[in-house]
């Protein structure tokens, strides 16, 4: 399993639109084959910055999701909200203390 972290910076006028879109689509994202967890975070000091954390079984699961029509449509919509280039990382989770 690995974690995908995506940082997105949005125009403030689109924050509510982004949150509504995410709320509408979150279950479909989370139920994509291989996705084990999906979380959305908003920076406490800069409300324009959001992060998604998703846990995936295999890299091929993430790639299948990223190549889906659903992702392409969602990402196209999301890109219209950006005020800066998004950043993304795929990381291995080494330690987790519940």
GUSEFI-811001 format. One record per atom (N, C-alpha, C): x, y, z. Coordinates in steps of 0.05 Angstrom, whole numbers, padded with zeros to 5 digits, always signed. Example, Ala and Ser with C-alpha at 12.3 -4.5 7.8 and 13.67 -1.06 7.14 Angstrom:
// GUSEFI-811001
+00264-00114+00156+00246-00090+00156+00264-00066+00156+00257-00045+00142+00273-00021+00143+00258+00001+00157
// end
This chain:
// GUSEFI-811001
+00017-00024+00000+00000+00000+00000+00018+00025+00000+00007+00046-00013+00022+00071-00013+00002+00094-00011+00012+00118-00005-00005+00141+00000+00000+00161-00023-00021+00173-00033-00019+00194-00053-00028+00220-00040-00011+00240-00041-00016+00266-00029-00017+00286-00051-00038+00302-00053-00040+00322-00073-00046+00349-00059-00030+00369-00065-00034+00396-00055-00046+00413-00077-00068+00427-00070-00081+00444-00090-00085+00472-00077-00080+00492-00093-00084+00519-00084-00106+00531-00102-00128+00541-00089-00151+00549-00104-00156+00579-00101-00168+00591-00121-00178+00618-00119-00200+00618-00097-00199+00638-00080-00218+00638-00058-00247+00638-00067-00252+00650-00090-00280+00651-00100-00290+00624-00109-00272+00604-00112-00281+00577-00120-00280+00556-00097-00274+00564-00073-00272+00545-00051-00298+00530-00046-00320+00545-00045-00346+00532-00041-00353+00513-00063-00347+00521-00088-00352+00504-00111-00336+00478-00110-00310+00481-00103-00293+00458-00100-00303+00439-00079-00310+00450-00056-00320+00433-00034-00346+00419-00041-00364+00432-00055-00389+00419-00064-00383+00397-00084-00364+00403-00103-00357+00382-00122-00344+00358-00109-00326+00363-00090-00313+00341-00076-00333+00325-00060-00352+00338-00047-00373+00324-00032-00389+00306-00051-00395+00316-00074-00411+00301-00094-00396+00276-00104-00369+00278-00107-00354+00257-00120-00338+00239-00101-00336+00246-00076-00318+00232-00057-00324+00203-00055-00349+00195-00055-00355+00166-00052-00346+00150-00076-00349+00162-00100-00341+00148-00124-00310+00145-00124-00296+00166-00116-00267+00165-00114-00259+00143-00094-00270+00145-00071-00263+00126-00049-00269+00097-00057-00290+00092-00073-00298+00065-00081-00285+00056-00106-00265+00071-00116-00250+00062-00139-00234+00037-00131-00231+00018-00149-00216-00006-00142-00188+00001-00132-00181-00010-00108-00155-00006-00097-00153+00017-00078-00172+00035-00077-00172+00058-00059-00182+00049-00032-00165+00053-00012-00172+00044+00015-00180+00066+00034-00173+00091+00027-00179+00114+00045-00177+00139+00028-00195+00158+00034-00194+00184+00021-00200+00205+00042-00182+00225+00043-00186+00247+00062-00181+00274+00048-00195+00294+00056-00191+00321+00046-00185+00339+00069-00163+00355+00067-00155+00373+00088-00154+00402+00076-00159+00421+00094-00157+00449+00087-00138+00463+00106-00119+00478+00096-00099+00491+00113-00113+00510+00133-00104+00509+00158-00116+00526+00179-00110+00556+00175-00086+00562+00164-00078+00590+00161-00084+00602+00134-00085+00585+00113-00091+00594+00086-00113+00577+00075-00138+00586+00076-00161+00570+00068-00161+00564+00038-00143+00576+00023-00142+00570-00006-00126+00544-00012-00113+00533+00008-00096+00509+00004-00111+00484+00015-00113+00464-00003-00125+00439+00004-00105+00416-00002-00109+00394+00013-00093+00370+00008-00113+00346+00007-00108+00328-00012-00121+00303-00011-00101+00282-00004-00109+00263+00013-00093+00240+00020-00110+00216+00012-00098+00198-00004-00112+00174-00011-00093+00150-00009-00103+00128+00001-00087+00104+00005-00095+00084-00017-00075+00073-00030-00079+00055-00053-00065+00029-00049-00077+00007-00057-00065-00019-00055-00040-00021-00073-00043-00013-00098-00021-00015-00117-00020+00009-00135+00004+00015-00146+00006+00037-00164-00012+00034-00188-00016+00009-00197-00033+00005-00220-00062+00013-00214-00071+00010-00189-00098+00018-00182-00100+00049-00185-00080+00064-00175-00081+00093-00179-00080+00100-00208-00063+00087-00223-00061+00094-00252-00087+00087-00267-00100+00065-00260-00126+00059-00272-00147+00081-00266-00146+00090-00241-00164+00112-00233-00157+00137-00249-00132+00144-00250-00124+00168-00264-00129+00168-00294-00131+00144-00305-00137+00141-00334-00167+00138-00339-00184+00139-00318-00212+00136-00322-00225+00162-00332-00247+00159-00346-00262+00183-00355-00271+00200-00332-00279+00186-00310-00289+00200-00286-00267+00219-00275-00242+00208-00273-00220+00225-00263-00214+00248-00282-00213+00242-00308-00207+00263-00328-00228+00286-00326-00253+00279-00324-00274+00300-00322-00271+00315-00296-00266+00301-00274-00264+00314-00248-00239+00332-00247-00217+00322-00257-00192+00338-00257-00195+00363-00275-00208+00360-00297-00213+00383-00315-00229+00405-00300-00249+00396-00286-00265+00415-00271-00249+00428-00248-00233+00412-00234-00217+00421-00212-00196+00441-00221-00183+00436-00244-00162+00454-00254-00172+00482-00258-00198+00485-00263-00209+00512-00267-00210+00528-00241-00207+00515-00219-00208+00528-00193-00180+00537-00183-00159+00527-00195-00132+00532-00185-00122+00560-00188-00106+00569-00168-00092+00594-00171-00061+00590-00171-00053+00564-00171-00025+00557-00173-00024+00528-00183-00001+00520-00191+00003+00493-00201+00001+00473-00178-00015+00451-00182-00017+00431-00161+00009+00415-00158+00013+00403-00135+00036+00386-00130+00025+00359-00120+00040+00338-00127+00031+00311-00119+00055+00294-00112+00051+00276-00092+00072+00258-00084+00059+00230-00080+00073+00210-00087+00066+00182-00079+00088+00174-00059+00079+00166-00035+00097+00160-00013+00090+00133-00001+00110+00120+00010+00106+00096+00026+00101+00104+00055+00082+00091+00067+00076+00096+00095+00094+00078+00112+00113+00089+00126+00132+00073+00141+00122+00067+00170+00109+00087+00182+00100+00083+00210+00073+00096+00213+00055+00083+00227+00029+00094+00233+00022+00085+00262+00018+00105+00279+00010+00099+00307-00019+00107+00312-00037+00088+00315-00065+00095+00319-00070+00108+00346
// end
